[in-house]
Amino acid sequence: MEFSSIMSLYTKDIDTLSLSLRVTFYNIFINSRDMKEQLLHFVWQHRRFDQYELLTQCGEKISIIHPGFNNHHDGPDFLNAKIRIGSTIWNGHVEIHVDGIDWYRHRHHYDPNYANVILHVVYRNGQLTNNIGGHEIPTLELGGLIPLTVIDKYEQLIVNSSVIACSNHLQDIDEFIIRAWKERLIAERFEEKVIDFEQLIDSTKGNWEAAFFQLLTRHFGVHSNMEGFQVLSESLDYRILLKHHEDLFQLEAILFGQAGMLDRNFNDIYPNELKKEYQYLSKKYKLKSIYGGNWKFKGLRPVSFPTIRIAQLAALIHRHAPLFATFQDSDSPETILRNIIPSDYWMSHYTFDTESRAINKVVGKTFANLIIINVYIPMLFSYGKAMSIPDLSLYAIELLATIRPEVNRKTKLWKSLGVSCDDAGDSQALIQAINHYCIERKCLDCPIGCHILKGEDHFPPPEKLEEPTYIYN
């Protein structure tokens, strides 16, 4: 039950209650559940509490000049804060706990990393706090100072059963804020993809061709078979494929053989011939196939079967190897992808030994766009960054706006809530939001969640400082 619901049992108008009674109810509400330290971090960072007449546990006046910078590593929660305590301005760190006793439970009084803490901020049970040197650290207790609306809205976000916790608030958020949020998410997602590609460059000892092949092959598995394609790409040396790129039959033999799809007897002549060829090539290059029982077919459209994707990959290497050089120099990666045609056997098959209606298994526009978004654009951006060609990196980002948005359950969910999804940049942003914020309920790390919790409350500013004394702790 939310705080406002509890309060409504006692009064129809919370504002008619005295401050002391509101604080009493507020403390009962908070103490009935775990106050999240993450919420206290948000409250402190954004100053979402009444800063008028702040006092330490010893009665000294406090004025917050700067709350400090959130520390995501070991040590105090906020670094380099600037706080006036009494008539002195202190520069140092701030540690935050739900309960004052947590300072000692966490043994900070023995830890030299906390020797420069200038203020201990707690929700409840503020008490005497000492650092490793035995010096007393002032304590500020926030209980009763945090707006009730912040707690209410936080509860609404956390208990919302929808995948998107802020679904009931989105219609009230200005489009400018939504656009800025998307731009941040695009930057985050791009950074992740670039880091991923750079790690491949490192693992292949600076071989851009091999790194591009591994990234490309992984995404040929889309979602269901991405792990299988990644293992496949790591199971053989790309240089072997380059040696045989002029022979489509041998490419298929190597790829299907390495995928573990030739480890059985067949009725059709073609897969038996592939099997025989792979046995020869695997001995020549000392290849060892991966386990073939993990490939997923169920729930996929036949054109997305891993057999078809491997056949398309073989055709792509056959026609356009070396792949990195080809894609790097191309102004139309979609043309490259959509003009590849697998061998004749796949004209009438989706799997080995099962004949179907004859149809060319060309790469569709949707799949081509997925490869461009997840492979081609990150490669261009990374190359521009590595070679100090900023225009190339900028061009890579701008390409997102020219590609149609991805259509999947995640983007459909956002659209059902009134959030626009006009291009690939938008769809990438919305996918990033669900994957990294919504599912993990990281509302306090999300600009939209922060905007909702900031609300419209305003507090009197701290008193003006006159002739302060600065102490750097």
Secondary structure, 3 states (H helix, E strand, C coil): CCHHHHHHCCCCCHHHCCHHHHHHHHHHHHHCCCCCHHHHHHHHHCCCCCCCCEECCCCCEEEEEECCEECCCCCCCEEEEEEEECCEEEEEEEEEEEECCHHHHCCHHHCHHHCCEEEEEEEECCCCEECCCCCEECEEECCCCCCHHHHHHHHHHHHCCCCCCCCCCHHHCCHHHHHHHHHHHHHHHHHHHHHHHHHHHHHCCCCHHHHHHHHHHHHCCCCCCHHHHHHHHHCCCHHHHHHCCCCHHHHHHHHHHHCCCCCCCCCCHHHHHHHHHHHHHHHHHCCCCCCHHHCCCCCCCHHHCHHHHHHHHHHHHHHHCCHHHHHHCCCCHHHHHHCCCCCHHHHCEEECCEECCCCCCCCCHHHHHHHHHHHHHHHHHHHHHHCCCHHHHHHHHHHHHHCCCCCCHHHHHHHHCCCCCCCHHHHHHHHHHHHHHHCCCCHHHCHHHHHHHHCCCCCCCCCCCCCCEEEEC
